[in-house]
Amino acid sequence: MEASVTVATTAKAAELRRQGEDVIAMSAGEPDVDTPENIKRAGVAAIEAGHTKYTSPASGLIELKEAICRKLDRDNGLSYEPGQIVITCGAKQVIFDAIAALINPGDEAILPAPLYVSYADQVKLMGGVPVIIQTDPADRFCLNVDQLEAAITERSKLIIFNSPSNPTGEIYPAERWQSIADVLAETGIHVITDEIYEKFIYDGEHASIATKNERLLERTLVVNGFSKAYAMTGWRVGYGAGPSEWMSHIAKIQSQETTNTCTISQHAAIEALEGPQDSITGMRALFQARRDLIASRLDALPGVSCPAPAGAFYVFPDVRELISDTKIEDDVYLCGYLLDEAKIAAVPGAGFGTPGYVRFSYTLADDRLEEAIRRVEDAIGKLR
C-alpha cells in the first residue's frame, strides 16, 4: 500500500509555503469557497444544544439517514430505508469499509483507469488484486462493454466506478451505464458507484448505474458525501446506501473502527440536505467558468492536449507529446519541475494509474488561477 499521491503532494506544497515559498496548490480536491453559513450555524447550534456525544447506532443519526433517503429519492430516483444507510467519516471511509467487508485475499477488483488514487491500495490492503483497465481518452475515459467482458474472471468480486470522475472530470452517459449494468447483472460481481461529484456537471446530466438494472441494484453500493457539493471537506461526512446485508457488515466494521462520525458534523449535514441549495448552483457556475479558462489555455500549449471535461473540478491534460519532445522523463518528473520552477503543485497521472497525464485542480480564487496558469505557461515555454 502506498501513500495517497494527492495528499502527499498537497502536504509538500503546504510545507514549502510554511518555508515562505509562494506555492500555488492545484493538487487538492477541495472547493476554495467556505461552507455555507446555514450549515455552519447548524453545527454551532448542535454544540450549543449539547449534541456532543456518541450517536446510537454508530452507523449514524436516524434523522440524517432519513434526510439521505429523501435526497436519494428526490435527486436520483433511488428508494432506500434508513437501515440501508451508513454514515462515515467521509466518502473514502465507506468505500474502504465496503471493500473490507467484501474482498478476501485473491479476490479481483476491476478498476477502470484513470482511477481515484485510493481504490487500488484499499483493495491491496485487504489482500485483493486490482485489475486496472486503461480506458480510451477518445471515449471520454469511459469503460466499454468489450473491455468489461474481457476483464471478468471467476475471481472477479467487485468493480468500482466514479462518475463524474476524479481525475478526468468525465461522466458516463446513461446508455453506457445501461449496457454495462446488463452485463454485470448476469454475474455475481458487486458494484461501488462513487458519485461524490454529482452536483458538478457542466455538459450532460448525471446518471447512476444503480438505476439501470434491478438485479444489479441488489449488489450495488451508492457512495456520496458532503465534502464537495457543500464545501465540507473538513467536517468529514460521507455515506453509503446499499443492500441490507452488505450495509450491516459495513456498519459492523465501522463500529470497531471509528464508532460514529462526528455528531456535530452529522447535524450540520442534515441542514445541508434539507436547507437551501442555492450555494451549489453558485459553485457550479463558478467552477464552470474556471474550467473553461484553464482548459482552453492549457490546450493551446504546444505538446499539451486538454479538452474541457464534463464535470468535477479538475482538468487532466495529456502531456505525452510534451514529454517526448523535451528532456522531461515522465509525468512525475514534469510535476517535480513545475513545483521547482513555477511553484505549482500538480499531481502526476501515474498516481491515477495513467502515466503521461497531469491533474490540475482549478478550485482557486480567480486571480490565483490566472497566476497559476501563467506560471505553467511560462514553465512549459522554457522547456521548449
KEKE-3310 file (N, C-alpha, C; in steps of 0.2 Angstrom, whole numbers, plus 5000, padded with zeros to 4 digits):
npx = (5004:5003:5006:4994:4995:4989:4987:5000:5007:5000:5003:5017:5017:5011:5021:5031:5026:5025:5038:5040:5039:5030:5019:5007:4994:4988:4983:4974:4958:4947:4935:4937:4929:4919:4911:4894:4884:4872:4874:4885:4880:4871:4880:4886:4874:4871:4882:4879:4867:4871:4874:4885:4889:4892:4884:4869:4862:4880:4881:4876:4866:4848:4840:4848:4850:4837:4835:4845:4839:4828:4834:4841:4830:4823:4833:4840:4831:4831:4826:4828:4828:4831:4839:4847:4857:4873:4883:4898:4915:4918:4917:4927:4929:4918:4919:4931:4927:4917:4925:4933:4923:4920:4930:4941:4957:4965:4954:4947:4947:4939:4945:4942:4953:4959:4960:4953:4965:4965:4957:4964:4974:4967:4960:4971:4976:4967:4971:4967:4966:4970:4963:4967:4960:4964:4956:4950:4955:4949:4936:4931:4936:4929:4924:4921:4909:4916:4928:4925:4919:4931:4939:4933:4933:4933:4937:4933:4926:4922:4918:4923:4916:4917:4909:4904:4921:4936:4952:4948:4936:4926:4910:4899:4888:4870:4866:4878:4879:4868:4871:4883:4878:4868:4877:4884:4874:4872:4882:4890:4896:4900:4896:4903:4898:4904:4899:4902:4904:4893:4885:4892:4892:4894:4892:4880:4871:4869:4869:4866:4872:4866:4852:4849:4847:4837:4841:4855:4855:4854:4867:4874:4882:4879:4889:4891:4893:4897:4908:4911:4900:4895:4905:4912:4924:4932:4923:4921:4910:4902:4893:4885:4874:4865:4862:4855:4862:4875:4877:4875:4887:4896:4893:4896:4910:4913:4909:4919:4930:4929:4919:4906:4903:4908:4897:4892:4895:4886:4874:4875:4876:4863:4856:4862:4857:4843:4841:4843:4848:4855:4868:4875:4872:4878:4892:4894:4892:4903:4914:4912:4916:4929:4934:4932:4941:4954:4955:4955:4967:4977:4976:4980:4994:5009:5012:5003:4987:4971:4956:4940:4933:4918:4913:4915:4930:4942:4956:4963:4976:4983:5000:5009:5015:5022:5031:5039:5045:5054:5066:5060:5057:5046:5028:5029:5041:5039:5029:5037:5046:5037:5034:5046:5051:5040:5033:5021:5009:5005:4997:5004:4999:5002:5000:4986:4985:4987:5000:5008:4999:4993:4985:4976:4969:4956:4951:4953:4954:4950:4960:4971:4971:4972:4986:4992:4990:4997:5010:5012:5011:5023:5033:5032:5035:5048:5054:5053)
npy = (4994:5011:5028:5041:5050:5062:5068:5068:5076:5088:5090:5092:5104:5113:5113:5119:5132:5135:5138:5149:5150:5155:5145:5138:5128:5116:5103:5098:5090:5100:5112:5129:5139:5144:5134:5134:5147:5144:5130:5130:5137:5128:5118:5125:5127:5114:5111:5120:5115:5103:5092:5083:5070:5052:5044:5034:5022:5017:5019:5030:5045:5044:5054:5060:5049:5048:5060:5058:5047:5054:5063:5054:5048:5060:5066:5056:5045:5034:5021:5019:5012:5019:5010:5005:5013:5020:5031:5039:5044:5054:5050:5042:5033:5025:5018:5011:5003:4995:4988:4981:4973:4965:4960:4946:4938:4937:4939:4948:4965:4975:4989:5003:5014:5031:5031:5035:5039:5031:5019:5007:5004:5002:4990:4982:4982:4974:4962:4959:4959:4971:4974:4983:4993:5001:5015:5023:5039:5045:5040:5047:5043:5032:5016:5002:4990:4979:4979:4977:4964:4957:4958:4951:4937:4921:4925:4938:4950:4963:4979:4996:5011:5029:5043:5059:5059:5058:5057:5063:5071:5067:5060:5046:5042:5039:5028:5021:5016:5008:4997:4992:4989:4979:4968:4966:4962:4949:4942:4938:4949:4963:4980:4996:5013:5028:5043:5056:5068:5072:5084:5093:5095:5100:5098:5089:5076:5070:5052:5037:5021:5013:5014:5007:4993:4981:4969:4970:4981:4975:4972:4983:4997:5014:5028:5043:5060:5075:5083:5089:5095:5103:5110:5105:5098:5097:5094:5080:5070:5057:5045:5029:5019:5005:4987:4978:4967:4969:4982:4980:4973:4983:4993:4986:4985:4998:5001:4995:5002:5017:5020:5031:5044:5061:5069:5082:5086:5078:5083:5096:5091:5087:5099:5104:5095:5097:5111:5127:5126:5134:5137:5128:5129:5141:5138:5129:5136:5145:5136:5131:5142:5143:5131:5132:5142:5137:5125:5129:5137:5128:5119:5126:5126:5120:5103:5099:5092:5097:5094:5101:5095:5086:5087:5088:5096:5097:5097:5086:5085:5079:5075:5069:5071:5082:5077:5068:5077:5085:5086:5081:5067:5060:5060:5062:5067:5079:5085:5087:5096:5107:5111:5115:5125:5133:5134:5127:5116:5101:5085:5070:5060:5046:5043:5040:5029:5031:5035:5049:5060:5074:5080:5094:5104:5116:5124:5137:5155:5167:5176:5170:5158:5163:5167:5155:5148:5156:5154:5141:5141:5149:5141:5129:5134:5137:5124:5121)
npz = (5000:4996:5000:4998:4983:4980:4993:4998:4989:4991:5005:5003:4996:5006:5016:5009:5008:5021:5023:5017:5003:4988:4984:4973:4976:4966:4968:4978:4980:4984:4987:4986:4991:5006:5019:5017:5026:5033:5035:5044:5054:5059:5064:5074:5082:5085:5094:5104:5109:5115:5108:5108:5110:5108:5094:5093:5083:5080:5066:5062:5064:5065:5060:5050:5042:5037:5030:5020:5013:5008:5000:4990:4984:4979:4971:4963:4960:4968:4980:4997:5013:5030:5037:5028:5026:5029:5039:5037:5040:5029:5012:5007:5018:5018:5007:5009:5020:5014:5005:5014:5020:5009:5001:5000:5002:4986:4979:4965:4960:4948:4940:4932:4923:4920:4938:4954:4967:4979:4977:4972:4981:4993:4990:4989:5002:5008:5003:4991:4973:4962:4946:4934:4921:4907:4900:4885:4880:4869:4870:4880:4892:4897:4902:4891:4885:4879:4885:4898:4898:4894:4905:4916:4927:4935:4947:4949:4960:4962:4956:4953:4950:4946:4943:4940:4936:4946:4941:4929:4926:4918:4913:4914:4901:4901:4892:4891:4904:4905:4896:4902:4915:4912:4908:4920:4928:4925:4931:4947:4952:4963:4965:4967:4966:4965:4968:4971:4965:4959:4959:4951:4936:4920:4906:4899:4909:4926:4929:4936:4938:4947:4945:4933:4932:4940:4946:4947:4956:4969:4972:4973:4979:4983:4984:4992:4998:5008:5006:4994:4987:4996:5001:5013:5017:5028:5038:5037:5033:5025:5015:5013:5003:5001:4998:5011:5018:5015:5019:5033:5037:5034:5043:5055:5054:5055:5068:5075:5071:5070:5078:5078:5065:5067:5078:5079:5066:5059:5062:5056:5043:5040:5039:5028:5018:5019:5019:5010:4993:4985:4986:4979:4966:4964:4966:4955:4944:4945:4945:4932:4924:4927:4923:4909:4907:4911:4904:4890:4890:4893:4883:4872:4873:4866:4863:4872:4876:4880:4882:4887:4902:4907:4920:4938:4946:4940:4928:4916:4908:4893:4892:4885:4872:4874:4884:4876:4867:4874:4887:4898:4908:4912:4918:4932:4934:4927:4935:4946:4941:4938:4951:4956:4947:4944:4955:4957:4962:4956:4951:4946:4932:4934:4947:4946:4939:4926:4917:4909:4909:4918:4933:4937:4949:4949:4959:4964:4969:4957:4953:4958:4951:4938:4939:4942:4930:4921:4926:4924:4910:4907:4912:4905:4892:4894:4894:4880)
capx = (5000:5007:5003:4990:4999:4986:4988:5007:5008:4997:5007:5023:5016:5010:5027:5035:5023:5027:5045:5040:5038:5023:5017:5000:4992:4982:4983:4969:4951:4944:4932:4940:4924:4918:4905:4888:4883:4867:4877:4890:4876:4868:4885:4886:4868:4872:4886:4875:4861:4874:4874:4892:4890:4891:4877:4867:4868:4886:4881:4873:4859:4842:4837:4852:4848:4830:4836:4848:4834:4824:4839:4842:4823:4822:4838:4842:4826:4833:4822:4831:4826:4836:4843:4852:4862:4879:4886:4905:4920:4920:4915:4933:4929:4913:4922:4936:4924:4914:4930:4935:4918:4918:4936:4945:4964:4965:4948:4949:4943:4940:4946:4944:4958:4962:4956:4954:4971:4964:4954:4968:4978:4962:4959:4978:4976:4963:4974:4963:4970:4967:4963:4967:4959:4965:4951:4952:4953:4944:4929:4930:4939:4923:4925:4916:4907:4921:4934:4922:4919:4937:4942:4929:4936:4930:4939:4930:4922:4920:4920:4922:4915:4917:4906:4910:4927:4942:4954:4947:4931:4922:4904:4896:4881:4865:4866:4883:4878:4863:4874:4887:4873:4865:4882:4886:4868:4872:4887:4890:4901:4897:4897:4903:4897:4906:4895:4903:4905:4887:4882:4896:4892:4893:4890:4877:4867:4871:4866:4868:4872:4861:4845:4849:4845:4835:4845:4861:4854:4855:4874:4877:4883:4880:4893:4891:4895:4896:4914:4912:4894:4893:4912:4913:4929:4935:4918:4921:4904:4901:4888:4884:4867:4865:4858:4855:4867:4882:4877:4876:4894:4900:4891:4900:4917:4914:4908:4926:4935:4929:4912:4902:4905:4907:4890:4891:4895:4880:4868:4876:4874:4855:4854:4865:4852:4836:4841:4843:4853:4857:4876:4878:4871:4883:4898:4894:4893:4910:4919:4912:4919:4936:4935:4933:4948:4961:4956:4957:4974:4982:4975:4984:5001:5012:5013:4998:4980:4967:4948:4936:4929:4911:4911:4920:4933:4949:4957:4968:4978:4988:5006:5014:5019:5027:5037:5043:5048:5058:5070:5057:5057:5039:5024:5031:5047:5036:5026:5043:5049:5033:5034:5053:5052:5034:5030:5014:5009:5000:4998:5006:4994:5004:4996:4980:4986:4988:5005:5008:4994:4994:4979:4976:4963:4955:4947:4957:4952:4951:4967:4977:4970:4976:4993:4994:4990:5003:5016:5013:5013:5030:5037:5032:5038:5056:5056:5054)
capy = (5000:5017:5034:5045:5054:5069:5070:5069:5082:5094:5091:5095:5111:5116:5114:5124:5138:5137:5140:5156:5150:5156:5139:5138:5121:5113:5096:5095:5090:5104:5118:5135:5143:5142:5130:5139:5150:5140:5124:5132:5139:5121:5115:5129:5125:5107:5111:5123:5110:5098:5086:5081:5063:5047:5043:5027:5017:5020:5020:5037:5048:5042:5060:5061:5044:5049:5065:5055:5043:5058:5065:5049:5048:5066:5068:5050:5040:5028:5021:5016:5013:5021:5004:5003:5019:5020:5037:5038:5050:5055:5045:5037:5028:5020:5014:5006:4998:4991:4983:4977:4968:4961:4957:4941:4938:4934:4942:4953:4971:4978:4996:5007:5019:5033:5029:5038:5036:5026:5012:5001:5002:4999:4983:4978:4981:4968:4955:4958:4960:4976:4973:4990:4993:5008:5017:5027:5046:5046:5038:5051:5038:5028:5009:5000:4983:4974:4979:4974:4957:4954:4958:4947:4931:4918:4928:4945:4951:4970:4984:5002:5017:5035:5047:5062:5056:5061:5064:5066:5075:5064:5056:5040:5043:5034:5022:5016:5013:5003:4991:4989:4986:4972:4963:4965:4959:4942:4940:4939:4955:4969:4987:5003:5018:5034:5049:5062:5075:5073:5091:5097:5093:5106:5096:5082:5075:5064:5046:5032:5014:5010:5014:5003:4986:4979:4963:4973:4985:4971:4971:4990:5002:5020:5032:5051:5064:5082:5087:5093:5099:5108:5113:5102:5093:5096:5091:5073:5066:5054:5040:5024:5016:4998:4981:4977:4963:4972:4988:4978:4972:4989:4996:4982:4987:5005:5001:4993:5006:5024:5021:5035:5050:5067:5070:5089:5086:5075:5088:5101:5088:5087:5106:5104:5092:5100:5118:5130:5123:5139:5138:5123:5132:5147:5135:5126:5142:5147:5131:5130:5147:5142:5125:5135:5146:5133:5120:5132:5140:5123:5116:5130:5125:5115:5097:5098:5092:5097:5095:5103:5089:5087:5088:5089:5102:5095:5095:5081:5086:5074:5079:5064:5074:5087:5073:5066:5082:5088:5082:5078:5060:5057:5065:5063:5072:5086:5089:5090:5103:5113:5113:5118:5130:5138:5134:5125:5109:5097:5078:5066:5055:5040:5042:5038:5023:5033:5039:5054:5065:5078:5083:5101:5106:5123:5127:5143:5161:5169:5179:5165:5153:5166:5167:5148:5146:5160:5151:5134:5143:5151:5135:5124:5138:5136:5118:5120)
capz = (5000:4995:5002:4993:4980:4981:5000:4999:4985:4995:5011:5001:4995:5012:5019:5005:5010:5028:5022:5014:4996:4986:4980:4972:4976:4962:4970:4982:4978:4989:4985:4989:4995:5013:5020:5018:5033:5036:5038:5049:5060:5061:5068:5081:5086:5088:5100:5110:5111:5118:5103:5108:5112:5103:5091:5093:5082:5077:5059:5060:5066:5061:5056:5044:5037:5034:5025:5014:5009:5004:4994:4985:4980:4975:4966:4960:4959:4971:4986:5002:5020:5034:5039:5022:5025:5034:5039:5038:5041:5023:5007:5007:5023:5017:5001:5012:5024:5009:5002:5019:5021:5003:4997:5003:4998:4980:4975:4960:4959:4942:4942:4926:4924:4926:4944:4961:4970:4985:4976:4971:4988:4998:4988:4990:5009:5010:5000:4984:4967:4957:4939:4931:4914:4904:4896:4880:4880:4864:4873:4886:4898:4899:4901:4887:4887:4877:4890:4904:4897:4894:4912:4920:4928:4940:4954:4950:4965:4963:4951:4956:4946:4948:4938:4937:4938:4948:4940:4922:4926:4913:4915:4910:4899:4903:4888:4893:4910:4904:4893:4907:4920:4909:4908:4927:4931:4924:4935:4954:4954:4967:4962:4971:4962:4969:4965:4976:4961:4955:4958:4947:4929:4916:4900:4900:4915:4930:4929:4941:4936:4952:4942:4927:4932:4947:4949:4949:4962:4975:4974:4972:4984:4981:4988:4991:5004:5009:5006:4988:4985:5002:5004:5019:5017:5035:5043:5037:5032:5019:5017:5008:5003:4998:5000:5019:5021:5014:5024:5040:5038:5034:5050:5060:5053:5057:5075:5078:5068:5072:5081:5074:5063:5072:5079:5077:5058:5056:5062:5050:5036:5040:5037:5021:5013:5020:5019:5004:4989:4980:4986:4974:4960:4963:4965:4949:4939:4946:4943:4925:4921:4928:4919:4903:4906:4911:4898:4884:4890:4893:4877:4867:4874:4862:4866:4878:4874:4886:4881:4893:4905:4908:4927:4944:4946:4938:4921:4916:4901:4890:4891:4882:4867:4878:4887:4870:4863:4878:4891:4903:4908:4913:4921:4938:4933:4925:4941:4950:4938:4939:4958:4957:4943:4944:4962:4956:4964:4952:4953:4940:4930:4936:4953:4945:4935:4919:4915:4903:4911:4924:4935:4940:4952:4947:4964:4966:4968:4950:4952:4959:4945:4932:4940:4941:4923:4918:4928:4920:4903:4907:4914:4899:4887:4895:4892:4873)
cpx = (5004:5003:4999:4994:4996:4988:4996:5009:5006:5001:5014:5022:5015:5016:5032:5032:5025:5035:5046:5039:5031:5021:5009:4998:4986:4982:4977:4962:4947:4941:4935:4935:4922:4912:4899:4886:4877:4869:4881:4885:4873:4873:4886:4880:4868:4876:4882:4870:4864:4874:4882:4894:4890:4884:4875:4861:4874:4886:4878:4867:4853:4840:4841:4851:4842:4831:4840:4843:4830:4828:4839:4835:4822:4827:4840:4837:4827:4829:4826:4827:4832:4841:4848:4857:4867:4882:4893:4909:4922:4918:4921:4932:4924:4915:4927:4932:4920:4919:4932:4930:4917:4924:4940:4952:4963:4959:4950:4944:4944:4940:4947:4948:4957:4957:4958:4960:4970:4961:4959:4972:4973:4961:4965:4978:4972:4965:4970:4968:4967:4968:4962:4966:4959:4959:4954:4950:4948:4937:4928:4932:4933:4925:4919:4915:4912:4926:4931:4922:4926:4941:4939:4932:4932:4931:4936:4925:4918:4922:4918:4921:4915:4915:4902:4916:4933:4948:4952:4941:4925:4916:4902:4889:4877:4865:4872:4882:4873:4867:4879:4883:4870:4871:4883:4880:4868:4878:4886:4894:4897:4900:4898:4903:4898:4904:4896:4903:4898:4884:4886:4897:4890:4890:4887:4873:4870:4866:4869:4867:4867:4854:4844:4847:4844:4839:4852:4861:4855:4862:4877:4877:4884:4883:4892:4893:4894:4902:4914:4906:4893:4900:4913:4918:4932:4930:4918:4915:4903:4895:4888:4877:4867:4861:4860:4860:4874:4882:4878:4883:4898:4899:4895:4907:4918:4913:4915:4931:4935:4923:4909:4906:4904:4899:4888:4890:4889:4874:4869:4874:4867:4853:4857:4860:4845:4836:4842:4849:4856:4865:4879:4877:4877:4890:4899:4895:4900:4915:4918:4916:4927:4938:4937:4940:4954:4961:4958:4964:4979:4982:4979:4991:5004:5014:5008:4991:4975:4959:4945:4932:4922:4909:4917:4924:4941:4950:4963:4971:4983:4994:5012:5018:5024:5033:5041:5047:5053:5062:5067:5056:5050:5035:5026:5037:5044:5033:5031:5045:5044:5033:5041:5053:5046:5031:5022:5014:5003:5001:4999:5000:4996:5001:4989:4979:4986:4994:5004:5003:4996:4987:4980:4969:4962:4951:4952:4953:4954:4958:4972:4976:4974:4983:4996:4995:4996:5009:5017:5015:5021:5035:5038:5036:5046:5058:5057:5059)
cpy = (5006:5023:5038:5050:5061:5072:5072:5075:5089:5096:5095:5103:5116:5118:5119:5131:5140:5140:5147:5156:5151:5151:5140:5130:5120:5106:5093:5095:5094:5110:5124:5140:5140:5138:5136:5141:5146:5133:5125:5133:5133:5118:5118:5127:5118:5107:5114:5119:5104:5091:5084:5075:5058:5046:5036:5026:5021:5022:5026:5039:5046:5048:5061:5055:5045:5055:5062:5051:5048:5061:5060:5048:5054:5067:5062:5045:5034:5027:5016:5017:5015:5016:5002:5009:5018:5027:5036:5044:5051:5049:5040:5031:5023:5015:5009:5001:4993:4986:4979:4971:4963:4957:4952:4941:4934:4936:4947:4959:4974:4986:5000:5013:5024:5032:5034:5035:5030:5019:5006:4999:5000:4992:4979:4977:4975:4961:4954:4960:4965:4975:4980:4990:5000:5009:5022:5034:5048:5044:5041:5047:5034:5020:5006:4992:4978:4973:4976:4966:4953:4953:4953:4940:4928:4921:4935:4945:4958:4974:4991:5007:5023:5040:5053:5059:5060:5056:5067:5071:5073:5061:5051:5042:5037:5028:5018:5013:5007:4996:4988:4986:4979:4967:4961:4961:4951:4938:4940:4945:4960:4975:4992:5008:5025:5040:5055:5069:5076:5080:5095:5094:5099:5104:5089:5082:5069:5058:5041:5025:5010:5010:5010:4996:4983:4974:4966:4977:4981:4970:4977:4994:5009:5025:5039:5054:5071:5086:5092:5098:5104:5111:5111:5097:5092:5093:5083:5069:5064:5048:5035:5021:5010:4993:4980:4973:4966:4978:4986:4976:4978:4993:4992:4984:4994:5005:4999:4998:5014:5026:5026:5041:5056:5069:5077:5090:5083:5080:5094:5098:5088:5094:5106:5101:5095:5107:5121:5127:5128:5139:5133:5126:5138:5144:5132:5131:5144:5142:5130:5136:5146:5136:5128:5138:5141:5128:5123:5135:5134:5119:5119:5129:5119:5109:5095:5097:5092:5099:5097:5097:5091:5089:5089:5095:5101:5095:5090:5081:5080:5077:5074:5067:5079:5083:5071:5071:5086:5083:5079:5071:5057:5062:5066:5068:5079:5089:5091:5096:5108:5115:5117:5125:5135:5138:5132:5117:5105:5089:5074:5061:5048:5038:5039:5032:5025:5038:5044:5059:5068:5081:5089:5102:5113:5126:5132:5149:5163:5172:5174:5159:5156:5166:5160:5146:5150:5156:5144:5136:5145:5145:5130:5128:5137:5129:5117:5125)
cpz = (5000:4998:4997:4990:4980:4988:5001:4995:4989:5001:5009:5000:5001:5016:5016:5007:5017:5028:5019:5006:4994:4981:4979:4972:4972:4962:4974:4979:4983:4986:4989:4993:5002:5013:5021:5025:5036:5039:5044:5055:5063:5066:5074:5085:5089:5094:5106:5113:5115:5114:5102:5110:5107:5100:5092:5088:5079:5070:5057:5063:5062:5057:5050:5039:5033:5028:5019:5010:5005:4998:4989:4981:4976:4969:4961:4958:4962:4978:4991:5009:5025:5036:5034:5021:5031:5033:5041:5038:5034:5018:5006:5012:5021:5011:5004:5016:5019:5006:5007:5020:5015:5001:5002:4999:4992:4976:4971:4960:4952:4943:4935:4927:4919:4932:4950:4964:4975:4983:4976:4978:4993:4996:4990:4998:5012:5007:4993:4979:4962:4950:4936:4924:4911:4899:4891:4880:4875:4865:4879:4893:4901:4898:4896:4888:4885:4882:4896:4904:4897:4901:4917:4921:4933:4947:4954:4955:4965:4957:4954:4950:4949:4943:4942:4940:4941:4946:4933:4922:4921:4917:4911:4907:4901:4899:4889:4899:4909:4901:4898:4913:4918:4909:4915:4930:4930:4927:4943:4957:4958:4964:4967:4966:4966:4965:4968:4972:4957:4954:4954:4940:4925:4909:4901:4907:4919:4929:4933:4938:4941:4949:4936:4927:4939:4950:4951:4956:4969:4977:4973:4978:4981:4986:4987:4998:5003:5007:5000:4987:4990:5005:5011:5020:5024:5040:5043:5037:5025:5020:5011:5008:4998:5000:5008:5021:5021:5019:5031:5042:5038:5041:5055:5060:5056:5065:5078:5076:5070:5076:5076:5071:5067:5072:5077:5069:5055:5056:5057:5044:5035:5036:5029:5016:5013:5019:5011:5000:4984:4980:4981:4967:4958:4962:4958:4943:4939:4944:4935:4922:4922:4924:4912:4902:4906:4906:4892:4884:4890:4886:4871:4868:4869:4866:4871:4874:4880:4885:4888:4896:4906:4915:4931:4943:4945:4930:4921:4909:4899:4888:4888:4876:4869:4881:4881:4867:4867:4882:4897:4903:4908:4916:4928:4938:4931:4931:4946:4947:4939:4946:4959:4953:4943:4951:4961:4958:4960:4954:4946:4939:4933:4943:4952:4940:4928:4918:4909:4904:4917:4926:4939:4943:4951:4953:4968:4965:4961:4949:4953:4953:4939:4933:4939:4934:4919:4920:4924:4913:4902:4908:4908:4893:4888:4893:4884:4870)
residu = (MET:GLU:ALA:SER:VAL:THR:VAL:ALA:THR:THR:ALA:LYS:ALA:ALA:GLU:LEU:ARG:ARG:GLN:GLY:GLU:ASP:VAL:ILE:ALA:MET:SER:ALA:GLY:GLU:PRO:ASP:VAL:ASP:THR:PRO:GLU:ASN:ILE:LYS:ARG:ALA:GLY:VAL:ALA:ALA:ILE:GLU:ALA:GLY:HIS:THR:LYS:TYR:THR:SER:PRO:ALA:SER:GLY:LEU:ILE:GLU:LEU:LYS:GLU:ALA:ILE:CYS:ARG:LYS:LEU:ASP:ARG:ASP:ASN:GLY:LEU:SER:TYR:GLU:PRO:GLY:GLN:ILE:VAL:ILE:THR:CYS:GLY:ALA:LYS:GLN:VAL:ILE:PHE:ASP:ALA:ILE:ALA:ALA:LEU:ILE:ASN:PRO:GLY:ASP:GLU:ALA:ILE:LEU:PRO:ALA:PRO:LEU:TYR:VAL:SER:TYR:ALA:ASP:GLN:VAL:LYS:LEU:MET:GLY:GLY:VAL:PRO:VAL:ILE:ILE:GLN:THR:ASP:PRO:ALA:ASP:ARG:PHE:CYS:LEU:ASN:VAL:ASP:GLN:LEU:GLU:ALA:ALA:ILE:THR:GLU:ARG:SER:LYS:LEU:ILE:ILE:PHE:ASN:SER:PRO:SER:ASN:PRO:THR:GLY:GLU:ILE:TYR:PRO:ALA:GLU:ARG:TRP:GLN:SER:ILE:ALA:ASP:VAL:LEU:ALA:GLU:THR:GLY:ILE:HIS:VAL:ILE:THR:ASP:GLU:ILE:TYR:GLU:LYS:PHE:ILE:TYR:ASP:GLY:GLU:HIS:ALA:SER:ILE:ALA:THR:LYS:ASN:GLU:ARG:LEU:LEU:GLU:ARG:THR:LEU:VAL:VAL:ASN:GLY:PHE:SER:LYS:ALA:TYR:ALA:MET:THR:GLY:TRP:ARG:VAL:GLY:TYR:GLY:ALA:GLY:PRO:SER:GLU:TRP:MET:SER:HIS:ILE:ALA:LYS:ILE:GLN:SER:GLN:GLU:THR:THR:ASN:THR:CYS:THR:ILE:SER:GLN:HIS:ALA:ALA:ILE:GLU:ALA:LEU:GLU:GLY:PRO:GLN:ASP:SER:ILE:THR:GLY:MET:ARG:ALA:LEU:PHE:GLN:ALA:ARG:ARG:ASP:LEU:ILE:ALA:SER:ARG:LEU:ASP:ALA:LEU:PRO:GLY:VAL:SER:CYS:PRO:ALA:PRO:ALA:GLY:ALA:PHE:TYR:VAL:PHE:PRO:ASP:VAL:ARG:GLU:LEU:ILE:SER:ASP:THR:LYS:ILE:GLU:ASP:ASP:VAL:TYR:LEU:CYS:GLY:TYR:LEU:LEU:ASP:GLU:ALA:LYS:ILE:ALA:ALA:VAL:PRO:GLY:ALA:GLY:PHE:GLY:THR:PRO:GLY:TYR:VAL:ARG:PHE:SER:TYR:THR:LEU:ALA:ASP:ASP:ARG:LEU:GLU:GLU:ALA:ILE:ARG:ARG:VAL:GLU:ASP:ALA:ILE:GLY:LYS:LEU:ARG)
# end
